[in-house]
Amino acid sequence: MRQSQKLEALGQLTGGVAHDFNNLLMAVLGNLELAEKRVDSDPKTVRLIRGAMDGARRGASLTQRLLAFARQQELEVRPVDLAALVDGMLDLLKRSVGSTIDIRTEFEGTVPPVLADANQVELALLNLAVNARDAMPEGGTVVIGLRSFEDYRPADELPAGCYVCLSVSDSGTGMDEATLQRAVDPFFSTKELGKGTGLGLSMIHGLALQLGGALRLSSKLGEGTSAEFWLPATSVTVKEVIMAPSQESCKTSTPLSILVVDDDALIAMSTVDMLEDLGHMPIEANSPSDALAVARSDVKIDLMITDYSMPQMNGAELAREILVIRPGLPIVVATGYADLPPGAGINLPRLSKPYTQQQLASQISTLFAVVS
């Protein structure tokens, strides 16, 4: 119970810190993206900006791991064919583990789709493969398995149901019982300094819980380790993924008057600049009261983009007030959290922080395609 409470407290703290970092990275990435467009004639400056953007993206990747541990990351859950996903990753996995390690697959018959975020599952599988590689410095074998369970009634915290188990087993050094018990703790790592963040397994553990599944580890010292990633199965047919439209196709035919609400001036300024670059006419409001004042005025508003976590009132509360004043106004909530807190009581399109100009343009284009 104490261990569970400790992890829950760490998750809340980690999620809060990651959310704040997402806000900072939002401002950094947005401004760098716009700056890159304006210095095409200076190759050295372009290189410096791209280096800064790469660093910021690595920071965004780290915050996603932190949010995964805290079970607060934004997920795009849809039916996923795990067999096809693994087959599509084999070349990448083989390059990642090196030539001294043999990767084999063992799939048990036809495996049903699972409800998951394909990108996050790919990241989890890559993390497990890299961990297996590090446990076999002299080389060895990694076996990626897939098997399904109908009407499964587990003995642990998983509810009864249909599941698919994605397993990664190695023939490496293994772990003793004490190490195994701490394996999913955030920032715990058996790797030497600078070789790991200690967030890989905790990220996978948090992802599994967020998707309604579980991560199970078994290991014996000198006999290798097996990691099982359990995910709920679904009978929904897997559909083809639609590629995101290009930035040019995301531009709306006419400029829109867009109310941008964020109590963080840096983020508001970055979003305003991105919208202006897309040809829109943004109106900046740095508080819910400012936004309400604009809504009550005669200013034309085609769309409102609002942060969720703000003083005075949150984004959902602001949206309800705005819709009373301007019924039918399209509203997008920008947030770094996966789920709005209980009681938010409003279902709005969401933009995940930190977002790029392309993602912003795509959200606007999608929304107005639906509206029209």
C-alpha positions, 0 to 999 in steps of 0.5 A: 500500500505504501509503495502504491501511494508513493508511486501515485504521489510521484505520478501526480508530481511528475505529471505536473512538472511535465505539463509545465515543461510542455508549456515551455516547449510549446513556446520554444518550438513554435518560435523556432519553427517560425524563425526557420522560415525567415532565415533560409538565406543563411545556412549556418543560422538554419543549422543552429535553429534546427539543432535547437529544434532537435533538442526541444523535440528531445525534451518533448519526447522526455515529457511524453515519457514522464506523462506516460508514467503519470498516465496523463499523456494524450493517446490516439486510441484505435484498433491496432493489428499488433502482428502487422505492427511488429512485422513493420518494425523488424528492420528497425529493431534489428538495426537497433540491437545490432548484428550480434543479437538474433531477433525471432518472432513467435505468433500463436495463430490469428491475433485479434486487434487491440485498442491502443495508440500505435505510435506509443506501442511502437515506442514501448516495443523499441524500449523493450528491445533495447533493454534486452540488447543491453542485457546481452553484451555478448550477444544472444536471442530476443523472442517477440511473441504474440498470443491472445486470450479469450475470456481471460480471468487473471489473478492480478488487477486486470479485469476479466476479458479478452486480451492480447499479450505482446512479449519480449524475452531475452537470454541475457543476464536477468535480474535478481528479485530485489532489482525486479521489484524496482524495475518499473520505478521511475528513474531507477536504472541498472545501466551506468551513468549516462546510459539510460534515464530510468524511464523506459519501463515506467513509461511502458507500465504507465502506458499499459495501465492507461490503455486498460492493460498491464506490464508483467515482468519475470526474470531470473539472474543469469537466465534472462528476462521476459516482459509481457505487455497486455492489452485489451482485444477488440472486435472492431476492424482495423481501418487504413490510417489516413495520412495527415494533410500537408500544411498547404492543404490545411490552409483554409480558403478565407482568413479566420478571426481566431480568439486565442486564450492562454494565461501564459503570455509566451504561449499566447504570443507563439500561437498568435504568430503561427496563426498570423503566418497561416494567414488568419487574424488572431485576437489575444486574450491572456485571461478568461475575463479578457476572453469574455470581454471580447466575446461580449463585444462586437468583434467577429470571432470564427473560432476560439482556441483556449488553454485548459489550466488557467486561473479564475476558470478553466478552459471547459468553464470558459467554453460554457460561458462563451457558448452562452454568449455566442452559441455554436462557436467552434472551440478547441481546448489546448492541453498537455493532459490526456484526460480532462479532470472529472467533472469537466462536463464538456466534449470539445476538440483538443490540441495536444501541447506542445503542438506545431504549426502544422498540427495547429493548421490541421486542427483548424482545417479539420474543424471547419471541414466538419462545420462546413 
